[in-house]
Amino acid sequence: MKQYKFIRRLAVALCLLLAIMGIYVLTSKYTPKSGQAGKDIVWVPTPQELVDAMLDMAKVTSSDYLIDLGSGDGRLVISAAKRGATALGIEYNPKLVEFAENAAIKEGVAAKAAFEEADIFESDFSKATVITMFLLPELNLKLQPKILDMKPGTRVVSNHFGMADWRPDQATTLPQSQSLPWHTAFLWIVPAKVHGTWQFDNGQISLIQHFQDIAGTLTVNGKDMALAGKLEGDKISFTAGGIEYIGTVSGDTISGTRDGGGSWTSTRLGNAD
């Protein structure tokens, strides 16, 4: 009996301790301030209207794994989690990480929204299907090589700042107002890597790639035809000799169809550039 009472009292004490800890977590007095200094950039919150627009552009669903690079107060991660996505925020400031975790608990999405105290330039975000960020142009460019190595079709959305000569696939601008100083977002879709020479049925394709834009030459039966087209993730389309070709890139193979009927297949010659 005494042992039972001891265990019961211990259980009550643990429940009280957990309740006190929960109250402490949910009533943390730290509040981030717009313009506060960070490791690489000052923190400025993204207006909720633009957060929603960014998630709309990326077509975020419950099947996505979204990673926010420099997640600040966590609002973008939390908003993605409310749409059913699994979301992770990578943030260098431990106080912002704690603040965001508390916010996720309050919003009831802690099971879907996680936060990690880390340096985005030393983090592995290769498993994400969607990347979001609000960083300066030079920081975007520093991240660009890692982003371009991600799986083709990965969607990347940036608040306000671009990535130099990597043209966005889509841009959206909300009406500017005093309460919405940041009102433009850009979307990029990571393209497959196709630069190089490909064996094509009874000829060859020589492709020059500049991000999602492609140009080059299609050679069939010894006849050279200039081509121009684009990539959207692993989807490729180009026109050569007045005929449109569409296909899907899968590693070192492209297969698809052409105008007028018929299928085509192309195999990479040599290593990917």
C-alpha positions as CSV (number, residue, x, y, z in Angstrom):
1,M,0.0,0.0,0.0
2,K,2.8,2.4,0.9
3,Q,4.5,1.7,-2.4
4,Y,1.3,2.4,-4.3
5,K,0.8,5.7,-2.5
6,F,4.4,6.7,-3.3
7,I,4.0,5.9,-7.0
8,R,0.7,7.8,-7.0
9,R,2.3,10.9,-5.4
10,L,5.2,10.6,-7.8
11,A,2.8,10.5,-10.8
12,V,1.0,13.6,-9.5
13,A,4.2,15.4,-9.0
14,L,5.4,14.6,-12.5
15,C,2.0,15.8,-13.9
16,L,2.4,19.1,-12.0
17,L,5.9,19.5,-13.3
18,L,4.9,18.9,-16.9
19,A,2.1,21.4,-16.5
20,I,4.4,24.0,-15.1
21,M,6.9,23.4,-17.9
22,G,4.1,23.7,-20.5
23,I,2.9,26.9,-19.0
24,Y,6.5,28.2,-19.1
25,V,6.9,27.2,-22.7
26,L,3.6,28.7,-23.9
27,T,4.2,32.0,-21.9
28,S,7.8,32.7,-23.0
29,K,8.3,36.4,-22.8
30,Y,10.7,36.6,-25.8
31,T,9.2,38.5,-28.7
32,P,11.2,39.0,-31.9
33,K,11.5,42.5,-33.3
34,S,11.5,43.3,-37.0
35,G,15.0,44.5,-38.0
36,Q,16.8,42.6,-35.3
37,A,20.3,41.5,-36.3
38,G,21.0,37.9,-37.4
39,K,24.0,35.9,-38.5
40,D,23.8,36.9,-42.2
41,I,20.8,39.1,-42.4
42,V,18.4,41.1,-40.2
43,W,15.1,39.4,-39.4
44,V,12.0,40.9,-41.0
45,P,8.8,39.0,-40.9
46,T,7.1,38.0,-44.2
47,P,3.5,39.4,-44.2
48,Q,0.9,36.6,-43.9
49,E,-0.7,37.6,-47.2
50,L,2.6,37.0,-48.9
51,V,3.2,33.8,-47.0
52,D,-0.1,32.5,-48.4
53,A,0.8,33.6,-51.9
54,M,4.2,31.9,-51.7
55,L,2.5,28.6,-50.6
56,D,0.0,29.0,-53.4
57,M,2.7,29.5,-56.0
58,A,4.5,26.3,-54.8
59,K,1.1,24.5,-54.8
60,V,1.9,23.1,-51.4
61,T,-0.1,20.0,-50.4
62,S,-0.1,17.3,-47.7
63,S,2.3,15.3,-49.8
64,D,5.1,17.9,-49.6
65,Y,8.1,18.3,-47.4
66,L,8.8,22.0,-47.1
67,I,12.0,23.5,-45.6
68,D,12.2,27.2,-44.8
69,L,15.7,28.5,-44.9
70,G,16.0,31.1,-42.2
71,S,12.6,30.4,-40.6
72,G,12.4,33.3,-38.1
73,D,9.2,33.3,-36.1
74,G,8.1,30.2,-37.9
75,R,5.0,31.6,-39.6
76,L,5.7,30.1,-43.0
77,V,6.4,26.7,-41.6
78,I,3.3,26.8,-39.5
79,S,1.2,28.0,-42.4
80,A,2.5,25.1,-44.5
81,A,1.7,22.6,-41.7
82,K,-1.8,24.0,-41.6
83,R,-2.1,22.9,-45.2
84,G,-1.1,19.4,-44.2
85,A,2.5,19.5,-45.4
86,T,5.4,18.3,-43.2
87,A,7.5,21.4,-42.7
88,L,10.9,22.2,-41.2
89,G,12.3,25.6,-40.3
90,I,16.1,26.0,-40.2
91,E,17.0,29.0,-38.0
92,Y,20.4,30.1,-36.6
93,N,18.9,32.1,-33.6
94,P,18.0,29.8,-30.8
95,K,15.5,32.3,-29.3
96,L,13.6,32.4,-32.6
97,V,13.7,28.6,-32.8
98,E,12.1,28.4,-29.3
99,F,9.6,31.1,-30.2
100,A,8.6,29.3,-33.4
101,E,8.2,26.0,-31.5
102,N,5.9,27.6,-29.0
103,A,3.9,29.2,-31.8
104,A,3.5,25.8,-33.5
105,I,2.2,24.3,-30.2
106,K,-0.3,27.2,-29.8
107,E,-1.5,26.7,-33.4
108,G,-1.9,22.9,-32.9
109,V,0.5,21.9,-35.6
110,A,3.6,20.8,-33.6
111,A,3.3,17.3,-35.0
112,K,3.8,18.7,-38.6
113,A,6.0,21.7,-37.9
114,A,9.5,21.3,-36.6
115,F,12.3,23.7,-36.1
116,E,16.1,23.2,-36.1
117,E,18.8,25.5,-34.7
118,A,21.4,25.4,-37.5
119,D,23.3,27.3,-40.2
120,I,21.5,27.0,-43.5
121,F,24.8,26.9,-45.4
122,E,25.9,23.9,-43.4
123,S,22.5,22.1,-43.5
124,D,21.3,19.3,-45.7
125,F,17.9,20.3,-47.2
126,S,18.2,18.0,-50.2
127,K,15.1,15.9,-49.3
128,A,12.7,18.9,-49.5
129,T,10.1,19.1,-52.3
130,V,9.6,22.8,-51.5
131,I,12.2,25.4,-50.4
132,T,11.2,28.8,-49.1
133,M,13.4,31.7,-48.2
134,F,13.7,35.5,-47.5
135,L,17.4,36.2,-48.0
136,L,19.5,38.7,-49.7
137,P,20.5,38.2,-53.3
138,E,24.1,37.3,-52.5
139,L,22.9,34.6,-50.0
140,N,20.5,33.2,-52.6
141,L,23.4,32.9,-55.0
142,K,25.5,31.2,-52.4
143,L,22.8,28.6,-52.0
144,Q,22.1,28.3,-55.7
145,P,24.6,25.4,-56.5
146,K,23.0,23.2,-53.7
147,I,19.6,24.1,-55.0
148,L,20.4,23.2,-58.6
149,D,21.7,19.8,-57.4
150,M,18.3,19.0,-55.8
151,K,15.8,16.7,-57.4
152,P,14.3,18.1,-60.7
153,G,10.9,19.5,-60.0
154,T,11.7,20.9,-56.5
155,R,9.9,24.2,-56.1
156,V,11.8,27.1,-54.7
157,V,10.0,30.3,-53.6
158,S,11.7,33.5,-52.5
159,N,10.3,36.6,-50.9
160,H,11.4,39.7,-52.9
161,F,14.9,38.7,-53.9
162,G,15.9,36.9,-57.1
163,M,18.9,34.7,-58.1
164,A,20.7,36.9,-60.7
165,D,20.5,35.4,-64.2
166,W,18.4,32.4,-63.1
167,R,15.1,33.6,-64.5
168,P,12.1,32.8,-62.2
169,D,9.5,30.5,-63.7
170,Q,6.8,32.6,-62.1
171,A,6.4,35.8,-60.2
172,T,3.5,37.3,-58.2
173,T,3.1,40.8,-56.9
174,L,0.4,41.7,-54.4
175,P,-1.0,45.3,-54.1
176,Q,1.6,47.3,-52.1
177,S,0.4,49.0,-48.9
178,Q,1.9,50.3,-45.8
179,S,1.1,47.1,-44.0
180,L,2.5,45.0,-46.9
181,P,6.0,46.5,-47.7
182,W,7.2,43.1,-49.0
183,H,4.8,42.1,-51.7
184,T,6.6,40.2,-54.4
185,A,7.5,36.5,-54.6
186,F,9.4,34.4,-57.2
187,L,9.1,30.8,-58.0
188,W,11.8,28.6,-59.6
189,I,11.4,24.9,-60.5
190,V,14.7,23.0,-60.3
191,P,15.4,21.8,-63.9
192,A,16.9,18.4,-64.9
193,K,20.5,18.6,-66.1
194,V,20.6,17.9,-69.9
195,H,23.6,19.9,-71.1
196,G,25.6,17.8,-73.5
197,T,25.3,15.3,-76.4
198,W,22.5,12.7,-76.6
199,Q,22.0,9.8,-79.0
200,F,18.7,10.4,-80.9
201,D,17.1,7.6,-82.9
202,N,18.9,8.0,-86.2
203,G,20.9,11.1,-85.1
204,Q,22.1,13.2,-82.2
205,I,20.9,16.1,-80.0
206,S,23.4,18.6,-78.8
207,L,22.0,20.7,-75.9
208,I,23.2,23.9,-74.4
209,Q,21.5,24.5,-71.1
210,H,21.1,27.8,-69.2
211,F,19.0,26.8,-66.2
212,Q,15.6,26.0,-67.6
213,D,16.3,27.4,-71.1
214,I,17.8,25.1,-73.7
215,A,19.2,25.6,-77.2
216,G,21.3,23.5,-79.5
217,T,21.1,21.3,-82.6
218,L,19.1,18.3,-83.6
219,T,20.9,16.2,-86.3
220,V,18.8,13.6,-88.2
221,N,20.2,11.7,-91.2
222,G,23.1,14.1,-91.4
223,K,20.8,17.2,-91.4
224,D,21.4,19.8,-88.7
225,M,18.4,21.7,-87.3
226,A,18.5,24.4,-84.7
227,L,16.4,23.8,-81.6
228,A,15.1,25.9,-78.8
229,G,13.0,25.0,-75.8
230,K,12.7,24.8,-72.0
231,L,12.7,22.5,-69.0
232,E,10.1,22.4,-66.2
233,G,11.6,20.0,-63.7
234,D,12.1,16.8,-65.5
235,K,9.8,17.8,-68.3
236,I,11.5,18.9,-71.6
237,S,10.0,20.5,-74.7
238,F,11.7,21.9,-77.8
239,T,11.1,22.7,-81.4
240,A,13.4,21.8,-84.2
241,G,12.6,21.8,-88.0
242,G,9.1,23.0,-87.3
243,I,8.3,19.9,-85.1
244,E,7.7,20.1,-81.4
245,Y,9.2,17.4,-79.2
246,I,8.1,16.8,-75.6
247,G,9.5,14.3,-73.2
248,T,10.5,13.3,-69.7
249,V,14.1,13.3,-68.5
250,S,15.0,10.3,-66.3
251,G,18.7,10.3,-65.5
252,D,20.5,9.6,-68.7
253,T,17.4,8.9,-70.8
254,I,14.8,11.1,-72.4
255,S,11.6,9.7,-73.9
256,G,8.5,11.3,-75.3
257,T,6.4,12.1,-78.3
258,R,6.5,14.5,-81.2
259,D,4.1,16.5,-83.3
260,G,2.4,14.3,-86.0
261,G,2.6,11.2,-83.8
262,G,5.3,8.8,-82.9
263,S,7.6,8.4,-80.0
264,W,11.3,9.3,-79.5
265,T,14.0,8.2,-77.1
266,S,17.4,9.8,-76.5
267,T,20.3,8.5,-74.4
268,R,23.1,10.6,-73.0
269,L,26.5,10.2,-74.5
270,G,29.2,10.4,-71.9
271,N,28.8,11.9,-68.4
272,A,26.4,14.6,-67.4
273,D,27.8,18.1,-67.5
